[in-house]
């Protein structure tokens, strides 16, 4: 991208730029422009996206940074004549030495005459934010559904089991008693399922200092004990990650559920001797998830080289009682998501054949 011709106005004085320095903390691309489109300020994210220095961007014509500059010029004219407070549209941002970037443009007035803020959201990022919001809403709906359904099942289940026990005591026929034993056995199985559904909502949140690598090592030892052959567990740890406040046992269970699911999907790879499970930790900076922005966050990846999540299940894997494995309860990932959300975090899944990546995000202090 070659910025447009310099506007007559010179680069804004340091006092003007100082007012906008907070925009450098944002991951979204932000420019502050005059009504004629001259750039008064460009944040660091925009500088990186354009591949051009801030000194070059500031003072140039911002509409010239787009494949269709007239769209932004029209928007700026509308803002200048107070036709709207904010305007949104999609566009392509030109970049130096790279393909144009599809962005969602938000043009908004400020409380100062002659200044307009333009925020650019890469459409990939916008889609990610929408997906995260969908996951959060889905998890909350699942939580309410599980609690209500479990309570509705629990009461009549106790009555059914009790009635079957009384009936068994009255029966003399061994064949008929076999039927009552089936009723009692199935009632007990359903009771166990209900207890598992309610477990994360009953257990108190025990908060302490958590080292995520201790959590990973505990899960690693449990996994290797259950799957001792044909599996290689790779550790890629960022040792700079700080401890944080959380429930260690809940996080162990969450990571274990994800890792255990991965290992079950790796059965064929284990038989061939080339199954691989990766635990990777990183620090994420200036990230937004769960509708909030965090300066720092823990990023834990659990990656396997299995067949991948079937496309038909990818949008539903965190739903309760949804399983891609015959005989699976469909509760492992639901409980993992619940435990992570109790730490104000989120789990995402990116899966293609040969690589499935479950990413856990948890805010750090």
C-alpha positions as CSV (number, residue, x, y, z in Angstrom):
1,X,0.0,0.0,0.0
2,X,1.3,3.4,-0.9
3,X,-0.4,6.0,1.2
4,X,-2.2,8.8,-0.6
5,X,-0.8,12.3,-1.3
6,X,-0.1,14.4,1.7
7,X,-2.9,16.6,2.8
8,X,-2.1,20.2,3.2
9,X,-2.3,19.9,7.0
10,X,0.9,19.0,8.6
11,X,1.4,16.1,11.1
12,X,-0.6,16.9,14.2
13,X,1.3,18.3,17.2
14,X,2.5,15.9,20.0
15,X,-0.4,17.2,22.3
16,X,-2.9,15.9,19.8
17,X,-1.2,12.6,19.4
18,X,-0.9,12.1,23.1
19,X,-4.7,12.1,23.5
20,X,-4.9,9.0,21.2
21,X,-2.1,6.9,22.7
22,X,-4.6,4.7,24.5
23,X,-5.6,3.4,21.0
24,X,-2.2,1.6,20.9
25,X,-3.5,-0.8,23.5
26,X,-6.2,-2.1,21.1
27,X,-5.8,-5.0,18.8
28,X,-8.2,-3.5,16.3
29,X,-7.0,-1.1,13.7
30,X,-7.8,2.5,14.6
31,X,-7.2,5.8,12.7
32,X,-8.3,9.3,13.7
33,X,-8.9,11.5,10.7
34,X,-10.0,15.0,9.8
35,X,-13.1,15.6,7.7
36,X,-11.0,15.8,4.6
37,X,-9.6,12.3,5.3
38,X,-6.1,13.4,6.4
39,X,-4.8,11.0,9.1
40,X,-4.3,12.7,12.5
41,X,-3.3,9.5,14.3
42,X,-2.8,5.8,13.5
43,X,-2.5,3.2,16.2
44,X,0.2,0.5,16.3
45,X,-2.1,-2.3,15.1
46,X,-3.0,-0.2,11.9
47,X,0.7,0.5,11.4
48,X,1.5,-3.2,11.5
49,X,-1.5,-4.1,9.2
50,X,-0.5,-1.5,6.5
51,X,3.2,-2.5,6.7
52,X,4.0,1.2,6.8
53,X,5.5,3.4,9.5
54,X,3.2,5.7,11.5
55,X,5.2,8.7,10.4
56,X,4.3,7.9,6.8
57,X,0.6,7.2,7.5
58,X,0.0,10.3,9.6
59,X,-0.8,13.3,7.4
60,X,-1.7,11.1,4.4
61,X,-5.1,10.6,2.8
62,X,-6.8,7.7,4.6
63,X,-9.4,7.0,1.8
64,X,-6.4,6.2,-0.5
65,X,-5.6,3.2,1.7
66,X,-8.7,1.4,0.4
67,X,-9.5,-0.3,-2.9
68,X,-12.7,1.9,-3.1
69,X,-11.7,5.2,-1.6
70,X,-15.0,6.9,-2.5
71,X,-16.9,4.8,0.1
72,X,-14.9,6.4,2.9
73,X,-15.0,9.8,1.4
74,X,-18.8,9.6,1.3
75,X,-18.8,8.4,4.9
76,X,-16.6,11.3,6.1
77,X,-18.8,13.8,4.3
78,X,-21.8,12.3,6.1
79,X,-20.1,12.5,9.4
80,X,-19.0,16.1,8.7
81,X,-22.6,17.1,8.0
82,X,-23.9,15.3,11.1
83,X,-26.0,12.9,9.0
84,X,-25.1,10.0,11.4
85,X,-23.3,9.3,14.6
86,X,-21.8,6.1,13.3
87,X,-21.7,4.2,10.0
88,X,-20.6,0.6,9.2
89,X,-19.7,-1.0,5.9
90,X,-17.3,-3.7,4.6
91,X,-14.2,-2.8,2.5
92,X,-10.8,-3.9,1.4
93,X,-7.7,-2.3,3.0
94,X,-4.6,-2.0,0.8
95,X,-1.3,-3.2,2.4
96,X,2.3,-2.7,1.5
97,X,3.7,-5.9,0.1
98,X,0.6,-8.0,0.9
99,X,-2.8,-8.9,-0.4
100,X,-5.7,-6.5,0.4
101,X,-7.3,-7.2,3.8
102,X,-11.1,-7.5,4.1
103,X,-12.3,-5.3,7.0
104,X,-15.4,-4.1,8.6
105,X,-15.2,-0.3,8.8
106,X,-16.8,1.7,11.6
107,X,-16.9,5.4,11.1
108,X,-17.8,7.3,14.3
109,X,-17.9,11.0,15.3
110,X,-16.1,12.2,18.4
111,X,-16.9,15.0,20.8
112,X,-14.4,17.2,19.1
113,X,-15.2,19.0,15.9
114,X,-12.9,18.1,13.0
115,X,-12.0,14.6,14.3
116,X,-13.5,11.3,13.2
117,X,-12.5,7.9,14.6
118,X,-12.3,5.0,12.1
119,X,-12.1,1.5,13.5
120,X,-11.3,-1.4,11.2
121,X,-12.2,-5.0,12.2
122,X,-10.6,-7.7,10.1
123,X,-13.5,-9.8,9.0
124,X,-11.7,-13.0,10.3
125,X,-11.5,-11.3,13.7
126,X,-15.1,-10.2,13.6
127,X,-16.2,-13.8,12.7
128,X,-14.1,-15.1,15.6
129,X,-15.7,-12.7,18.0
130,X,-19.2,-13.7,16.8
131,X,-18.3,-17.3,17.2
132,X,-17.0,-16.7,20.8
133,X,-20.2,-14.9,21.7
134,X,-22.2,-17.8,20.2
135,X,-20.2,-20.3,22.3
136,X,-20.7,-18.3,25.5
137,X,-24.5,-18.0,24.9
138,X,-24.6,-21.7,24.0
139,X,-22.8,-22.7,27.1
140,X,-25.1,-20.6,29.3
141,X,-28.1,-22.1,27.7
142,X,-26.6,-25.6,28.1
143,X,-26.0,-24.9,31.8
144,X,-29.6,-23.9,32.4
145,X,-30.9,-26.8,30.4
146,X,-28.8,-29.3,32.2
147,X,-29.7,-28.1,35.6
148,X,-33.5,-27.9,34.9
149,X,-33.5,-31.3,33.1
150,X,-31.5,-33.0,35.8
151,X,-33.8,-31.8,38.5
152,X,-36.9,-32.9,36.6
153,X,-35.4,-36.3,36.0
154,X,-34.1,-36.8,39.6
155,X,-37.3,-36.8,41.5
156,X,-39.4,-39.3,39.5
157,X,-36.3,-41.5,39.1
158,X,-36.2,-42.0,42.9
159,X,-39.8,-42.9,42.9
160,X,-39.4,-45.4,40.1
161,X,-36.5,-47.1,41.8
162,X,-38.3,-47.3,45.1
163,X,-41.4,-48.7,43.6
164,X,-39.3,-51.4,41.8
165,X,-37.7,-52.4,45.1
166,X,-41.0,-52.7,46.8
167,X,-42.4,-54.7,43.9
168,X,-39.4,-57.0,44.0
169,X,-40.0,-57.7,47.7
170,X,-43.5,-58.8,47.0
171,X,-42.7,-61.1,44.1
172,X,-42.0,-64.8,44.4
173,X,-41.1,-65.6,40.8
174,X,-37.4,-65.4,40.0
175,X,-38.2,-64.5,36.4
176,X,-40.3,-61.6,37.4
177,X,-37.7,-60.4,39.8
178,X,-35.3,-60.2,36.9
179,X,-37.5,-57.5,35.4
180,X,-37.4,-55.4,38.6
181,X,-33.7,-55.7,38.8
182,X,-33.4,-54.3,35.2
183,X,-35.6,-51.4,36.3
184,X,-33.4,-50.8,39.4
185,X,-30.2,-51.1,37.4
186,X,-31.3,-48.7,34.7
187,X,-32.6,-46.2,37.4
188,X,-29.2,-46.3,39.0
189,X,-27.5,-45.7,35.7
190,X,-29.6,-42.7,35.0
191,X,-29.0,-41.4,38.6
192,X,-25.3,-41.6,37.9
193,X,-25.7,-39.6,34.7
194,X,-27.8,-37.0,36.5
195,X,-25.2,-36.7,39.2
196,X,-22.5,-36.1,36.6
197,X,-24.6,-33.5,34.9
198,X,-25.1,-31.7,38.2
199,X,-21.6,-32.2,39.6
200,X,-20.0,-28.9,38.3
201,X,-22.9,-26.9,39.7
202,X,-22.8,-28.6,43.1
203,X,-19.1,-28.6,43.9
204,X,-17.8,-25.4,45.5
205,X,-15.2,-23.4,43.5
206,X,-12.0,-24.0,45.5
207,X,-9.6,-21.1,44.6
208,X,-5.9,-21.2,45.0
209,X,-2.6,-20.5,43.1
210,X,-2.5,-22.5,39.9
211,X,0.6,-23.4,37.8
212,X,-0.8,-24.5,34.4
213,X,2.3,-26.6,33.8
214,X,1.6,-28.6,36.9
215,X,-1.9,-29.2,35.6
216,X,-0.5,-30.3,32.3
217,X,2.0,-32.7,33.9
218,X,-0.7,-34.3,36.0
219,X,-2.8,-34.8,33.0
220,X,0.2,-36.2,31.1
221,X,0.9,-38.8,33.7
222,X,-2.7,-39.9,33.8
223,X,-2.9,-40.2,30.0
224,X,0.4,-42.1,29.7
225,X,-0.8,-44.5,32.5
226,X,-4.0,-45.3,30.5
227,X,-2.4,-45.3,27.0
228,X,1.2,-46.5,27.6
229,X,1.9,-47.7,24.0
230,X,2.0,-46.0,20.6
231,X,1.5,-42.5,22.0
232,X,4.0,-39.7,22.2
233,X,3.2,-36.7,24.4
234,X,5.0,-33.5,23.4
235,X,5.4,-30.6,25.9
236,X,5.9,-27.1,24.5
237,X,5.7,-24.9,27.6
238,X,6.3,-21.2,27.9
239,X,8.0,-21.0,31.3
240,X,7.3,-17.3,31.6
241,X,3.6,-17.9,32.3
242,X,2.7,-16.6,35.7
243,X,0.6,-18.5,38.3
244,X,-3.0,-17.4,38.5
245,X,-5.9,-17.8,40.9
246,X,-8.2,-20.8,40.1
247,X,-9.5,-24.2,41.0
248,X,-6.7,-26.6,40.3
249,X,-8.8,-29.8,40.4
250,X,-11.4,-28.3,38.0
251,X,-8.7,-27.4,35.5
252,X,-7.1,-30.8,35.7
253,X,-10.5,-32.4,35.0
254,X,-11.1,-30.0,32.1
255,X,-7.7,-30.6,30.4
256,X,-8.0,-34.4,31.1
257,X,-11.4,-34.6,29.5
258,X,-10.1,-32.9,26.3
259,X,-6.9,-35.0,26.3
260,X,-8.8,-38.2,27.0
261,X,-11.2,-37.5,24.1
262,X,-8.1,-36.9,21.8
263,X,-6.5,-40.2,22.9
264,X,-9.7,-42.1,22.1
265,X,-9.7,-40.6,18.7
266,X,-6.1,-41.7,18.2
267,X,-6.7,-45.4,18.6
268,X,-5.8,-46.2,15.0
269,X,-2.7,-44.0,15.2
270,X,-1.7,-45.7,18.5
271,X,-1.9,-49.1,16.8
272,X,0.4,-47.8,14.1
273,X,2.7,-46.3,16.7
274,X,2.6,-42.7,15.5
275,X,0.0,-41.1,17.7
276,X,1.0,-37.7,19.0
277,X,-0.6,-35.4,21.7
278,X,0.8,-31.9,22.2
279,X,0.5,-29.7,25.2
280,X,1.4,-26.1,24.2
281,X,1.3,-23.1,26.5
282,X,1.6,-19.4,25.4
283,X,0.9,-15.9,26.7
284,X,-1.7,-14.1,24.6
285,X,-1.6,-10.3,24.8
286,X,-4.4,-7.8,24.3
287,X,-7.0,-10.4,23.5
288,X,-10.8,-10.2,23.5
289,X,-13.0,-13.1,24.4
290,X,-16.2,-13.5,26.3
291,X,-17.1,-9.9,25.3
292,X,-14.2,-8.6,27.4
293,X,-10.7,-7.4,26.6
294,X,-7.8,-8.7,28.6
295,X,-4.2,-7.4,28.7
296,X,-2.8,-10.9,29.3
297,X,-4.3,-14.4,28.9
298,X,-3.2,-18.0,29.2
299,X,-3.4,-19.9,25.9
300,X,-3.3,-23.7,26.4
301,X,-3.4,-25.8,23.2
302,X,-4.2,-29.6,23.3
303,X,-3.4,-30.8,19.8
304,X,-3.6,-34.3,18.4
305,X,-2.9,-35.8,15.0
306,X,-6.1,-37.9,14.8
307,X,-8.8,-38.0,12.2
308,X,-10.4,-34.8,13.3
309,X,-13.9,-33.9,14.5
310,X,-16.6,-34.8,11.9
311,X,-17.9,-31.7,10.2
312,X,-21.4,-32.6,11.3
313,X,-20.3,-32.4,14.9
314,X,-18.0,-29.4,14.9
315,X,-20.8,-26.9,15.8
316,X,-22.2,-29.1,18.5
317,X,-19.3,-30.7,20.2
318,X,-19.8,-28.7,23.4
319,X,-23.5,-29.6,23.6
320,X,-24.4,-32.1,26.4
321,X,-24.9,-35.7,25.4
322,X,-23.4,-35.2,21.9
323,X,-20.6,-37.7,21.2
324,X,-18.8,-38.8,18.1
325,X,-17.8,-42.1,19.7
326,X,-20.1,-45.1,20.2
327,X,-20.7,-45.6,23.8
328,X,-19.5,-42.1,24.8
329,X,-21.5,-40.1,27.3
330,X,-21.2,-36.8,25.5
331,X,-20.4,-35.0,28.8
332,X,-16.6,-34.7,28.7
333,X,-16.4,-31.5,26.6
334,X,-19.5,-30.0,28.2
335,X,-18.0,-30.3,31.6
336,X,-14.6,-29.0,30.4
337,X,-16.3,-25.9,29.0
338,X,-18.2,-25.4,32.2
339,X,-15.1,-25.6,34.3
340,X,-13.1,-23.3,32.1
341,X,-16.0,-20.8,32.0
342,X,-16.0,-20.7,35.8
343,X,-12.5,-19.3,35.4
344,X,-14.0,-16.6,33.0
345,X,-12.3,-18.5,30.1
346,X,-13.3,-20.1,26.9
347,X,-12.5,-23.3,24.9
348,X,-12.3,-23.2,21.1
349,X,-11.8,-26.1,18.6
350,X,-10.2,-26.0,15.2
351,X,-10.2,-29.4,13.5
352,X,-9.2,-30.8,10.2
353,X,-8.2,-34.4,9.3
354,X,-4.8,-35.0,10.9
355,X,-4.9,-32.1,13.3
356,X,-7.4,-31.1,16.0
357,X,-6.5,-28.2,18.3
358,X,-8.5,-27.4,21.4
359,X,-7.5,-24.0,22.7
360,X,-8.2,-23.0,26.3
361,X,-8.1,-19.2,27.0
362,X,-8.1,-18.0,30.6
363,X,-7.4,-14.4,31.8
364,X,-4.2,-13.7,33.7
365,X,-3.7,-11.1,36.3
